[in-house]
Each structure stands twice: as structure tokens, then as C-alpha cells.
């Protein structure tokens, strides 16, 4: 439980960002934000505020970290533990890279591979693609396909975007390409390879058993594993080994191609020694290549909450959003399951993000995963500033890291 919170009336002090004006709206709901504290500088271009509101269910408390992406000293990238199928503490991962602030990221395959569900990009490098829609364990958000991301490009402009995976395995060499059509790649370092699909794993995946990614259906993680499955190791442009899918670290320079169901049948047309090319990319819907990207569900679009958001289930929440110009990013956590904070519904959370002046925003993993940390001026390490609902901070697979250079 928090102590010593500073709050002032919202009408007197909410100068974080003015919400965009709209032409006559048929109905204006009561404001979500009741009071907000004065901004405290964390580092150049980065500030922190605390806010509160009261609902019929009780008090809600939240933390807001605002980041000026136009500040040349500010840098943003993906927070991760060093492999896709792994987890780490937000604070520990942030301290390891010297981050000034960090928030948890995407929903993930908890208790199994622990890999996140949506796409991820680190320093311009695509780490993974999005699992099938039915395999994402997240609150229902209408229209929230799993390839939605919060992205920041190399110029420091942020946006909500989509990153569908495109790729193919093609036989090359003496045999003309026309004799065998390319085989589409539908998964990249994902915890769920779509049924009848072909997936690619790289050294970024980690040690988790790749056979587990071939289990379940596109809508049921507990469905049986694929009866027909296969794994090919590709080295130096050739099929080096054909084997059952397994685990263990993939050596640098090796690419593993797996197939399930009809995907396995297609891969069996290849043999050890065949020359092949394995090409894949995450293709931004905006046309702008991301420097970093993390998956999430869009709950605020063009300053308005997504239609049909749940307004009954309360929980701790984490989110990230951007102002209309793309130059200001805001990280927000809402405490829940606490004696002094009951949490927010998805609709309330979306409205709160809109009142902070955001244009578009994503809901990130919440519940026990919801964690926000920053390093106070002069401190040697970060401090968790929200109240995580688990007895100890949950380990998570990724997040957003901010630091100054």
C-alpha cells in the first residue's frame, strides 16, 4: 500500500497534455482522473506523476511516466531478458542495461514457453511474429489482432502499428525455383505455430522446447500436438540436418525450420544437402520500419476508446500511448487488488489514457505483470513505483525501456 501520495485538483494542475478538441459530441462522460500530482523530473525529457480517481467500486491509484521522444538525449528500445522464450524482472532487466524507466510489455505463454504473443523488434531487428489470434491470453478487445504493436521508429516518432509476418522457404541451387514453389513462413520465434504451418526459429528464441510450439490448435492451447511434425537445421544456405523438433540453444548462424501437419509434409520435399533460402520480415502497415516494437491490444484510437471494451472486470493495468504528433510517449500503470486501489476496467483505463491527451494507446499485460520502474535522480538503480499485485514482482518476457544518452 502506498503512503505519502501528493495530489492536487485536476482542474488546477493537469497540464501534462491537453486532450484534443472534438466537434460537438453527443455525450461527454464524467472525467476519470480526479487528482494528479505535480510532475517530477526523472531525467531530461522524462517525468513522473501520480494520479487518483474514485469510482463506485472505490479508489483507483495510478502512475504516469511521460517521455519526450523529441529530446535528443532520450532513447527507447525493447526491454527483454536476452531470449524470446525467457522471463526476467522489469527492475532487473532495466538495471542491467542502465535504463532510466521501464514498464512490462506483452501478454505471454505463461507457464509453458513464456514467450510473448505479439511481434517484437529490438534495435531494428525483428525478434518474433504474432501467434494466431486464438492463442493470445489477453482480455477481449474487439478488433485487436495479435500483430498490433506500439512502435518507435529510428527518428523517435511513436505510433500504434501492425506488423504481420511475411516470409518463405525457397529451394535454390541447381534445381530451378520454378520446379518447386516457395513454402510460406507463418511463424517466427513464436510459442504457437499455426496449424498446417511452417515456422522459423533463430538463436533469439532461447532454450525452450520447440516441439511445444507445435501443440494445440489455433484456438485452443490445450488441443493435442500435431501428429506430423518435423524440424530442419539450415546452415550456410543448405539443409544440414532433418530431425524431430527439440529444445536447446540454436547456434549463431543456424536457422531452424519446423513444420506441423501439412507444413511438415511440404518440408519433407527437402533433403539434407539441398540449397535453400529462408527469408522473412515484419512488414509495417504504416510503411515505416520500427526501431523498436512491443505487442499489445489497441484500446484507444484517435482519442476515443475502442468500442465494446469490457466495463465490469477490474484489474491492475499497464498501458502505453502516444500523442497525436508522435513525439510524446506515456507509460501508465493502474494499481489493483490493493486495499487503497481497486483497479480499473478496460473501458475506464482507455478513458483515463484519453484524458492524458493520448491519441492512440495499447493495453499491455496487466494483473500480476503490471510493473513500472524508474531511477530517481542520483540513484544507482531503478525503483518499482507502482504496487504490483503479486507478493513479489512477476517475471515477464519483455517491456519498454527508456534511457538517456
C-alpha positions in Angstrom: 0.0 0.0 0.0 1.3 3.4 -0.9 1.9 6.2 1.6 2.7 9.9 1.2 0.9 10.5 -2.1 0.8 14.1 -3.3 -2.3 15.1 -5.2 -3.9 18.3 -6.4 -7.2 19.0 -8.0 -7.2 18.1 -11.7 -8.6 21.4 -12.8 -5.7 23.3 -11.2 -2.7 21.1 -12.2 -3.4 18.7 -15.1 -1.0 20.3 -17.6 0.5 17.1 -18.8 -1.1 17.3 -22.1 -4.4 18.9 -23.2 -6.8 16.4 -24.8 -7.6 17.0 -28.4 -10.7 19.0 -29.1 -13.7 17.4 -30.8 -16.7 18.8 -32.6 -19.9 18.6 -30.6 -20.0 15.2 -29.0 -23.4 13.8 -28.3 -22.4 12.9 -24.7 -19.4 13.7 -22.6 -18.8 11.2 -19.7 -17.6 12.3 -16.3 -13.8 12.6 -16.1 -11.9 9.6 -14.9 -9.0 11.5 -13.4 -9.9 13.1 -10.1 -6.5 14.4 -8.9 -3.0 14.4 -10.2 0.4 15.1 -8.6 3.0 17.6 -9.8 5.4 16.4 -12.4 8.8 15.3 -11.0 11.7 15.1 -13.4 13.3 11.6 -13.6 15.8 12.6 -16.2 16.0 15.1 -19.1 12.8 14.6 -21.2 11.3 12.1 -18.6 8.8 13.0 -15.8 6.7 11.0 -13.3 3.3 11.9 -11.9 0.8 10.1 -9.6 -2.9 10.3 -10.1 -6.0 9.1 -8.3 -9.7 8.8 -9.1 -12.7 7.5 -7.2 -15.3 5.1 -8.7 -18.4 3.4 -7.3 -16.1 0.4 -6.6 -13.6 2.5 -4.7 -10.4 4.5 -5.1 -8.0 3.9 -8.0 -4.3 5.0 -8.0 -2.0 5.2 -11.0 1.5 6.2 -12.1 2.3 8.1 -15.2 5.8 8.4 -16.8 5.9 10.9 -19.7 8.7 10.7 -22.3 9.6 13.4 -24.7 10.8 11.4 -27.7 11.9 14.7 -29.4 14.6 15.2 -26.8 17.9 14.1 -28.4 19.1 12.6 -25.1 16.1 10.2 -24.9 16.3 6.6 -26.3 13.7 3.9 -26.3 14.0 0.2 -27.1 12.6 -3.1 -26.3 13.2 -4.5 -22.8 14.0 -8.2 -22.9 15.9 -10.9 -20.9 18.2 -11.9 -23.8 16.0 -14.5 -25.5 12.4 -14.6 -26.6 11.3 -17.7 -24.6 12.6 -16.4 -21.2 11.5 -14.0 -18.5 13.1 -11.5 -16.2 12.1 -8.9 -13.6 11.3 -5.4 -15.0 13.6 -3.8 -12.5 16.5 -6.3 -13.0 16.3 -6.0 -16.8 16.2 -2.2 -16.7 19.2 -2.0 -14.3 21.2 -4.4 -16.5 21.0 -2.0 -19.4 21.1 1.2 -17.4 17.6 2.2 -18.2 16.0 5.3 -16.6 12.5 3.9 -16.8 10.8 0.7 -17.8 7.3 -0.9 -18.0 6.3 -4.5 -18.6 5.1 -5.5 -22.1 3.1 -8.1 -23.9 0.9 -10.9 -22.7 2.8 -14.2 -22.8 2.6 -18.0 -22.8 2.8 -18.2 -19.1 3.8 -21.5 -17.5 4.9 -23.0 -20.8 7.4 -21.4 -23.2 6.9 -18.0 -21.6 7.3 -16.4 -25.0 5.3 -13.2 -25.7 2.3 -13.3 -28.0 2.8 -10.4 -30.4 5.5 -9.2 -32.6 8.7 -7.8 -31.1 11.5 -5.6 -32.6 14.8 -4.9 -30.9 17.1 -2.1 -32.2 15.6 -2.6 -35.7 16.0 -6.4 -35.6 12.8 -8.5 -35.9 12.7 -10.9 -33.0 9.4 -12.6 -33.4 6.0 -12.6 -35.1 2.4 -12.8 -33.8 0.7 -16.1 -32.7 -2.7 -16.9 -34.0 -5.5 -14.8 -32.6 -7.0 -17.6 -30.6 -3.7 -18.3 -28.8 -3.3 -14.9 -27.1 -4.2 -15.0 -23.4 -5.5 -11.4 -23.0 -8.7 -9.6 -22.2 -11.0 -9.5 -25.2 -10.6 -6.3 -27.2 -12.8 -6.0 -30.4 -10.6 -6.0 -33.5 -7.4 -6.4 -31.5 -5.5 -8.8 -33.9 -2.3 -10.1 -32.4 0.0 -8.3 -34.8 -0.7 -4.9 -33.3 2.3 -3.2 -31.7 3.4 0.0 -30.1 6.4 1.1 -32.2 9.0 3.8 -32.2 11.0 4.5 -35.4 14.6 5.5 -35.8 13.6 9.2 -35.9 11.9 9.0 -32.5 8.3 9.0 -33.7 6.0 6.6 -32.0 2.8 5.1 -33.4 0.4 2.2 -33.0 1.0 -0.1 -35.9 0.6 -3.6 -37.2 3.5 -5.9 -38.0 2.3 -9.0 -40.0 4.9 -11.6 -40.8 5.9 -12.3 -44.4 8.4 -14.9 -45.5 9.1 -18.0 -47.4 11.5 -21.0 -47.6 12.7 -21.5 -51.2 14.8 -24.2 -52.7 17.7 -22.7 -54.7 20.7 -24.0 -56.4 20.8 -26.2 -59.5 17.2 -27.1 -59.3 15.2 -24.2 -60.8 12.9 -22.3 -58.5 10.1 -23.0 -60.9 10.2 -26.7 -60.2 9.1 -26.2 -56.6 7.0 -23.3 -55.3 8.2 -21.4 -52.2 6.9 -22.5 -48.9 5.3 -19.7 -46.9 6.6 -19.0 -43.4 3.8 -18.2 -40.9 5.7 -18.1 -37.6 8.9 -16.6 -36.3 10.1 -17.5 -32.8 6.5 -18.0 -31.7 5.1 -20.1 -29.0 2.3 -21.3 -31.3 3.0 -22.3 -34.9 -0.4 -22.1 -36.8 -1.9 -25.4 -37.9 -0.6 -26.8 -41.2 2.1 -24.1 -41.0 5.9 -23.6 -41.3 7.8 -21.7 -38.6 11.3 -20.4 -38.2 13.4 -20.3 -35.1 16.7 -18.4 -34.6 19.3 -18.1 -31.8 17.0 -15.3 -30.4 14.4 -18.0 -29.4 16.4 -19.4 -26.4 16.3 -22.9 -24.9 12.6 -23.7 -24.7 11.4 -26.9 -26.4 10.3 -26.1 -30.0 8.1 -29.2 -30.0 5.8 -27.4 -27.6 5.1 -24.7 -30.3 3.6 -27.5 -32.5 1.0 -28.4 -29.9 -2.6 -27.0 -29.6 -4.8 -25.7 -32.3 -5.2 -22.1 -33.5 -7.9 -21.6 -30.9 -7.1 -24.0 -28.1 -3.7 -24.2 -26.5 -4.7 -27.5 -24.8 -5.6 -29.3 -28.0 -3.4 -32.3 -29.0 0.0 -31.8 -30.5 0.5 -32.2 -34.3 0.8 -35.8 -35.2 3.1 -35.0 -38.2 5.9 -32.6 -37.3 9.5 -32.1 -38.4 12.5 -29.8 -37.9 15.2 -28.8 -40.4 18.5 -27.2 -39.4 19.8 -24.8 -42.1 23.4 -23.8 -42.1 25.3 -21.9 -44.7 22.3 -21.9 -47.1 21.9 -25.7 -47.0 19.7 -28.2 -45.2 22.2 -29.6 -42.7 20.0 -31.9 -40.7 16.5 -33.3 -40.6 15.2 -34.4 -37.2 12.3 -34.3 -34.7 11.6 -30.9 -33.1 13.5 -30.4 -29.9 15.0 -27.9 -27.5 18.3 -26.4 -26.6 20.1 -23.3 -27.8 20.3 -22.7 -31.5 23.9 -21.9 -32.5 24.6 -18.5 -34.1 24.4 -18.8 -37.9 21.9 -21.7 -37.8 18.2 -21.4 -38.7 15.7 -24.0 -37.6 12.6 -24.5 -39.8 9.7 -26.5 -38.3 6.6 -27.8 -39.8 3.3 -29.2 -38.5 0.5 -31.1 -40.3 0.7 -30.2 -44.0 3.6 -27.9 -43.2 5.6 -31.0 -42.3 4.5 -32.7 -45.5 5.8 -29.7 -47.5 9.2 -29.6 -45.7 9.7 -33.3 -46.5 10.2 -32.3 -50.1 13.6 -31.0 -49.0 16.6 -33.3 -48.3 19.9 -32.9 -46.5 22.3 -31.0 -48.7 19.6 -29.1 -50.6 20.4 -25.4 -51.1 17.6 -23.2 -49.6 16.9 -19.6 -48.8 15.0 -18.7 -45.6 13.6 -15.1 -45.9 11.3 -13.4 -43.5 10.3 -9.9 -42.4 7.8 -8.0 -40.3 6.0 -5.7 -42.7 4.7 -2.5 -41.0 1.2 -1.5 -42.1 2.3 2.2 -41.8 5.2 1.6 -44.2 7.6 2.9 -41.5 10.2 0.4 -40.2 10.2 0.3 -36.4 13.4 0.7 -34.4 11.5 -1.0 -31.5 8.1 -2.6 -31.2 6.2 -4.5 -28.5 2.8 -6.2 -28.8 -0.4 -5.2 -27.2 -4.1 -4.6 -27.7 -5.4 -1.2 -29.0 -7.9 0.3 -26.6 -7.7 3.9 -27.6 -7.8 5.0 -31.3 -7.9 8.7 -32.4 -8.5 9.8 -28.8 -11.6 7.5 -28.4 -11.9 4.2 -26.5 -12.3 1.1 -28.7 -16.0 0.2 -28.9 -17.1 -2.8 -26.9 -14.4 -2.7 -24.2 -15.3 -4.6 -21.0 -16.5 -2.3 -18.2 -17.0 -4.8 -15.4 -13.8 -6.7 -14.8 -11.4 -4.7 -12.6 -7.6 -5.4 -12.5 -4.2 -3.8 -12.3 -3.4 -2.4 -15.8 -0.4 -1.4 -17.8 -0.5 0.7 -21.0 1.5 2.8 -23.4 0.2 5.6 -25.6 1.3 8.4 -27.9 0.2 12.0 -28.5 -1.1 13.0 -32.0 2.3 14.3 -33.1 4.0 11.0 -32.2 6.6 12.8 -30.2 5.4 12.1 -26.6 5.1 8.6 -25.2 3.3 7.9 -21.9 3.7 4.8 -19.8 0.9 4.2 -17.3 0.2 1.6 -14.6 -3.0 1.4 -12.6 -2.8 -0.4 -9.2 -5.4 -3.0 -8.4 -6.3 -5.8 -5.9 -5.0 -3.5 -3.2 -6.7 -2.0 -0.1 -6.1 1.5 -1.5 -6.7 0.8 -5.2 -9.4 -1.4 -6.7 -8.1 -1.4 -10.3 -9.8 -0.3 -13.5 -11.9 -1.9 -16.2 -10.6 -1.8 -19.7 -13.1 0.9 -20.6 -12.1 3.0 -17.6 -8.4 2.5 -18.4 -9.0 3.6 -22.0 -10.8 6.7 -20.9 -8.0 7.5 -18.4 -5.5 7.3 -21.2 -7.6 9.6 -23.4 -7.8 12.1 -20.6 -4.0 12.2 -20.5 -4.1 13.7 -24.0 -3.2 10.5 -25.9 -4.3 9.8 -29.4 -3.6 6.1 -29.6 -2.8 3.6 -26.9 -2.3 -0.1 -26.2 -3.3 -2.2 -23.3 -0.2 -4.2 -22.1 -0.2 -7.3 -19.9 -1.8 -6.5 -16.5 -2.6 -8.3 -13.3 0.5 -9.5 -11.5 2.6 -8.5 -14.5 1.8 -4.8 -14.2 5.1 -3.2 -13.2 6.6 0.3 -13.7 10.0 1.3 -12.5 12.3 4.3 -12.8 15.6 5.5 -11.5 15.3 8.6 -9.3 17.9 11.3 -9.9 21.2 10.3 -8.4 20.0 6.8 -7.5 22.2 3.8 -8.5 19.3 1.7 -9.7 15.6 1.8 -10.5 12.7 1.6 -8.0 9.4 0.0 -8.7 6.9 2.8 -8.2 3.5 1.1 -8.6 2.2 -1.6 -6.3 2.4 -5.0 -8.1 -0.5 -7.2 -7.0 1.6 -10.4 -6.6 3.6 -10.9 -3.4 6.7 -10.3 -5.4 7.2 -8.7 -8.9 6.3 -11.2 -11.6 8.9 -12.2 -14.2 7.9 -11.0 -17.7 9.3 -11.7 -21.2 9.6 -8.1 -22.4 8.7 -4.5 -22.0 9.6 -0.9 -22.9 12.9 0.6 -21.8 13.8 4.3 -21.7 17.1 5.8 -21.0 19.1 8.9 -21.7 22.4 9.1 -23.5 
